[in-house]
Amino acid sequence: MLGGSRNDEEKRRRTREVKGWARELFEAGEEDTVMVTELRCTEPGCPPEETVIALLKVGEKRQAKVHKPLVEVTREDVERAIRGGHA
């Protein structure tokens, strides 16, 4: 097993988990798309990595940010970000 494989597997698992939480908290329908992406943040004062959660549905786009790497994101972080815009 390559060194990065375990980390990649953890990120895939966590992505599915965060998507599930976001789908529930956004009250997304089956036809709606929920995306979860980990990005490097280059804005002043921003942590090096952040997790961006987006809901795409007809006529609506919502986005929330968690200022943590994906593998550190908790359900509470997702809820706070969706309710308040970021965590």
C-alpha positions in Angstrom: 0.0 0.0 0.0 1.4 3.4 -0.9 1.7 6.0 1.8 -0.9 8.4 0.4 -3.6 5.7 -0.1 -4.7 5.6 3.5 -5.1 9.4 3.5 -7.0 9.3 0.2 -9.3 6.6 1.5 -10.0 8.7 4.7 -10.7 11.8 2.6 -13.2 9.8 0.4 -14.9 8.4 3.5 -15.1 11.8 5.2 -16.3 13.4 1.9 -19.3 11.0 1.9 -19.9 11.6 5.5 -19.9 15.4 5.2 -22.1 15.2 2.1 -24.6 13.2 4.0 -24.7 15.7 6.9 -24.9 18.6 4.4 -27.7 17.0 2.4 -29.7 16.5 5.6 -29.0 20.1 6.9 -29.6 21.8 3.6 -32.8 19.7 3.3 -31.7 18.7 -0.2 -33.9 16.7 -2.5 -32.8 13.6 -4.5 -32.5 15.8 -7.6 -30.2 18.4 -5.8 -26.4 18.3 -5.9 -24.3 18.6 -2.8 -20.6 19.1 -3.3 -17.8 19.0 -0.8 -14.3 20.3 -1.7 -11.2 20.8 0.3 -9.3 23.9 -0.9 -6.1 25.8 -0.1 -7.0 29.2 1.3 -4.9 32.1 0.2 -6.9 34.9 1.8 -5.1 36.8 4.6 -6.0 35.4 8.0 -7.5 32.2 6.5 -6.1 28.8 7.7 -4.1 26.9 5.1 -7.0 24.6 4.2 -10.7 25.0 4.2 -13.7 22.8 3.3 -16.3 24.3 1.0 -19.8 22.8 1.0 -22.2 23.7 -1.8 -25.9 23.0 -2.6 -26.9 23.3 -6.2 -30.5 23.1 -7.1 -32.7 24.7 -9.8 -32.9 28.4 -9.0 -30.7 28.2 -5.9 -27.1 27.9 -5.0 -25.9 27.9 -1.3 -22.4 27.7 0.0 -20.8 27.2 3.4 -17.2 27.1 4.5 -15.5 25.3 7.3 -12.1 26.7 8.1 -10.6 23.3 8.7 -9.1 20.5 6.5 -11.8 18.0 5.5 -10.6 15.2 7.8 -11.1 17.4 10.8 -14.6 18.6 10.0 -17.4 17.5 12.4 -21.1 17.5 12.0 -21.3 20.4 14.4 -19.0 22.4 12.1 -21.2 21.6 9.1 -24.3 22.6 11.0 -22.7 25.9 12.2 -21.4 26.7 8.7 -24.8 26.0 7.0 -26.8 27.9 9.6 -24.4 30.9 9.9 -22.4 30.9 6.6 -19.1 29.6 7.9 -17.4 27.8 10.8 
